[in-house]
Amino acid sequence: MTAPPTESPQDTPSPDLASTIGTNARAARQRLFLTQADVAKRVGLATAVYSRLERGQMLPSVRTLYGLATVLCTSSDALLGHGFQAESPPDSRALRLLVQQVRKLEERQVKALLHLIPAMR
């Protein structure tokens, strides 16, 4: 098994652009209740590399930017700061705990849970 590929920094990143991408990626990741490790694994990066991207210390390649947009359910334009309004993630501890627990369930259990939700309203 090989380690995830590392991203090579692009020349000298524009501090503004790198910071914008990092800030927008963090906001999108938090809205989805994902960890940096979750995103890094799904994009195919080492967690430390993704962390550097989120901190605005490097620019992603075009391929990585596309992967980030896909994993974070947003567009590359949004990550680049075109028309993107960063929203604060929900601040409900209970909601975060629920999402963490649902992620541990098997698919059949999630489907059963989805059938119960309408009855709770």
C-alpha positions as CSV (number, residue, x, y, z in Angstrom):
1,M,0.0,0.0,0.0
2,T,1.5,3.4,-1.0
3,A,1.1,6.6,0.9
4,P,-1.2,9.3,-0.6
5,P,0.6,11.5,-3.1
6,T,1.9,14.8,-1.9
7,E,1.1,18.1,-3.6
8,S,4.0,20.1,-4.8
9,P,3.7,23.9,-4.1
10,Q,3.1,26.0,-7.1
11,D,6.0,28.5,-7.4
12,T,5.3,31.2,-4.7
13,P,1.6,31.1,-4.0
14,S,-0.3,34.4,-4.0
15,P,-1.0,34.9,-0.3
16,D,-4.4,36.3,-1.1
17,L,-5.5,33.5,-3.4
18,A,-4.0,30.8,-1.3
19,S,-5.7,32.3,1.8
20,T,-9.1,32.6,0.0
21,I,-9.0,29.0,-1.2
22,G,-8.0,27.8,2.3
23,T,-10.7,29.8,4.1
24,N,-13.4,28.7,1.7
25,A,-12.3,25.1,1.8
26,R,-12.4,25.1,5.6
27,A,-15.9,26.7,5.6
28,A,-17.2,24.1,3.1
29,R,-15.6,21.3,5.0
30,Q,-17.1,22.4,8.3
31,R,-20.6,22.7,6.8
32,L,-20.3,19.1,5.8
33,F,-19.0,18.0,9.3
34,L,-15.9,16.5,7.7
35,T,-12.4,16.4,9.3
36,Q,-9.3,17.5,7.4
37,A,-8.3,13.8,7.3
38,D,-11.7,12.9,5.7
39,V,-11.2,15.5,2.9
40,A,-7.5,14.6,2.4
41,K,-8.3,10.9,2.0
42,R,-11.1,11.5,-0.5
43,V,-9.0,14.0,-2.6
44,G,-6.0,11.7,-2.4
45,L,-3.7,14.0,-0.4
46,A,-1.7,13.5,2.8
47,T,-3.5,15.1,5.7
48,A,-0.5,17.4,6.3
49,V,-0.7,18.7,2.7
50,Y,-4.4,19.4,2.9
51,S,-3.8,21.2,6.2
52,R,-1.3,23.4,4.5
53,L,-3.8,24.2,1.7
54,E,-6.5,25.1,4.3
55,R,-4.0,27.4,6.1
56,G,-3.3,29.2,2.8
57,Q,0.3,28.1,2.7
58,M,0.2,26.6,-0.8
59,L,-2.0,26.6,-3.9
60,P,-3.6,23.4,-5.1
61,S,-3.0,22.0,-8.6
62,V,-6.0,22.2,-11.0
63,R,-6.6,18.5,-10.5
64,T,-6.6,19.0,-6.7
65,L,-8.9,22.0,-6.9
66,Y,-11.4,20.0,-8.9
67,G,-11.2,17.2,-6.4
68,L,-11.7,19.6,-3.5
69,A,-14.7,21.1,-5.2
70,T,-16.2,17.7,-5.8
71,V,-15.6,16.4,-2.2
72,L,-16.7,19.6,-0.6
73,C,-19.9,19.8,-2.7
74,T,-19.1,23.2,-4.1
75,S,-17.6,24.7,-7.2
76,S,-14.0,25.6,-8.0
77,D,-15.3,29.2,-8.6
78,A,-16.6,29.2,-5.0
79,L,-13.3,28.0,-3.6
80,L,-11.5,30.7,-5.6
81,G,-13.8,33.3,-4.0
82,H,-16.1,34.1,-7.0
83,G,-19.5,34.6,-5.5
84,F,-18.8,32.6,-2.4
85,Q,-20.2,33.7,0.9
86,A,-18.6,31.7,3.7
87,E,-21.2,30.7,6.3
88,S,-20.5,29.7,9.8
89,P,-21.1,26.0,10.4
90,P,-24.0,25.2,12.6
91,D,-23.0,25.6,16.2
92,S,-25.1,22.7,17.6
93,R,-23.1,20.2,19.6
94,A,-26.0,17.8,19.4
95,L,-26.0,18.0,15.6
96,R,-22.3,17.4,15.3
97,L,-22.6,14.4,17.6
98,L,-25.5,13.0,15.6
99,V,-23.6,13.3,12.3
100,Q,-20.6,11.5,13.9
101,Q,-22.9,8.7,15.0
102,V,-24.6,8.4,11.7
103,R,-21.3,8.1,9.9
104,K,-20.5,5.0,12.0
105,L,-23.7,3.2,10.8
106,E,-24.0,0.7,8.0
107,E,-26.0,1.7,5.0
108,R,-29.0,-0.5,6.0
109,Q,-29.0,1.2,9.4
110,V,-29.0,4.7,7.8
111,K,-31.9,3.7,5.6
112,A,-33.8,2.5,8.6
113,L,-33.1,5.8,10.4
114,L,-34.3,7.8,7.5
115,H,-37.6,5.9,7.7
116,L,-38.0,6.9,11.4
117,I,-37.4,10.6,10.9
118,P,-40.8,11.5,9.4
119,A,-42.5,9.8,12.3
120,M,-40.6,12.1,14.7
121,R,-41.9,15.3,13.3
